[in-house]
Amino acid sequence: MDPCPFDAIVPYIPSENAPFPDCSSHTLAASFDLCKSDLDRLNGKSSLFSTSKKPQLRISVYSGRRGASCGVSSGRLLGKISVQLDMATAELKPVVFHNGWINVGKKKKSMAQFHMNVKAEPDPRFVFQFDGAPECSPQVFQLRGNIRQPVFTCKFNFRAADRNQRSRSLPSEHISAARSWLSSFGSERERPGKERKGWSITIHDLSGSPVAVASMVTPFVAGPGSDRVTRSNSGCWLILRPGDGTWKPWGRLEAWRERGSADGLGYRFELVHNSAASGGIVLAESTLSCSKGGKFVIDLNGNGATGMKPGSAATSPVCSPRSSGDFGYALWPYSLYKGFVMSAKVEGEGHSGKIAPLMVEVGVQHVNCMEDAAAFVALSAALDLSMDACRLFSHKLRKELCPPQDLLF
């Protein structure tokens, strides 16, 4: 982005004797994606220097040996490419800024060519904001510009209350159906030693009807001789949605605390396909800083947007900031989820002062009903609560996360 460029180095230029690839080939050397917030940030910086110029994509092409590192200090600059970006039009409809070969360099006889596809697609999103920590049973608002409208309420509970008939967050017939799923995916048995268990959060619409549930099905237990939840003893949440008069599993979230200097919250989220026996498909697996927090993201832009043939595989250099991935496009759930799916900003343990509210973004194309949005909201709440569930057992939890004495068992 000119004049403050976003630099991404792609070490892919074959030797001069190598034949050019077939222009009809679907093999990608690399794929990069910038979301709207990235563009807004870069445009903001550019405005410090010039307000008259339209944003540009600038690419510097270097020659170099195969297998070289991502550095370009030893490479020879072949040339630079600039593409004008009309972002105002791109906010209204898909725009292809360039698709084809470009000559690189000044020597006509030995001129290199570079093939690229630069396009922009509108990416509308629903934005939700929690009005407090999930364990405080807050309201959830939808943000639309300056408008802040309530859409959900949350009810945090300890699942032991269900047995004592003290929870009104779910109708009795839904409770019994949900329990059958919970027993299939996790264990409610009491384990010796340090553990955190039985947490549950139910998302209600404004009429009071439950539309999604996140329930801790496997306790968060300290590893043997340890003060932390290890990966081998990871805790697990099950995200449930209503369907056909009962509750059905939609996703499973595992979380643990990584060892070492990183000291991060490890997580793994997978979609569940109707049956506990069938394996889920992983959509997100990464680590968030326990002290600073971070952003949980499910973004398949590198897959569904590459234009590749179903079943084909593409890889990008390791140094690519967002690579094209290696997924089979004909597999469930990639036929259902494409592009940006969701993100959630999670606070860490080291925050000072007022805690920032949990913010959730969901791609509009993935929301067809209230239950769709509620499932992503429940998942975000579960991840936020996992930061507390994975807190070192030498540290005390907030009182809202500690069950009353009469519910301990």
Secondary structure, DSSP 4 states (H G I P E B T S, - for coil): --SS-----------TTSPPPPTT----S------HHHHHHHHHHHTTT-SSSPPEEEEEEEE--TT--S--TTSEEEEEEEEE--HHHHTTS-EEEEEEEEEESS-STT-EEEEEEEEE----EEEEEESS-GGG--EEEEEETTEEEEEEEEEEEETHHHHTT---SS-HHHHHHHHHHHHHHS--S--SSSEE--EEEEEEETTS-EEEEEEEEE-EEPPTT-SS--GGG-EEEEEEEEETTEEEEEEEEEEEE--SSS-EEEEEEEE--S-SSSPPEEEEEEEEETTTBEEEEEEEHHHHTS-PPTT------TT-SS------TTSTTTTT--EEEEEEEE--TT--SSPPPPEEEEEGGG-SSHHHHHHHHHHHHHHHHHHHHTS-TTSPPPGGGSPPGGG--
